[in-house]
């Protein structure tokens, strides 16, 4: 196998320039995510939930879309919400949107993949997350597991 070192070096430099160009957006995205996650527990204490299953699910999906984070953190947050009396459908919607929708990451995603793709991906994932949350919980209820 022959490796074209000149082409490899050229592609490496191009990748490095792209990464340096996107780095400020990534840092800003991480800072906004941290801020959103820090402020989120205060909003729960303020009575954000308890308005019915559909409204709570939409609220949780919007919060999960804005405060995107690591999947493991969603399990901890989900457990806290369930312990605080938030419904299972709302918690499921929050957890799925937390991982699949990223409004905070949207500028970086639009820059790298194109604005149209980024917006459509987020919209489709938002709607799908709500469908997944309802279908999962209703399936568990039908099986007598929830």
Secondary structure, DSSP 8 states (H G I E B T S, - for coil): ----HHHHHHHHHHHHHHHHHHHHHHHHHHHHHHHHHHHHHHHHHTT---S-HHHHHHHHHHHHHHS---HHHHHHHHHHHHHTT--HHHHHHHHHHHHH--TTTHHHHHHHH-HHHHHHHHHHHHHHHHHHHHHHHHHHHHTT--
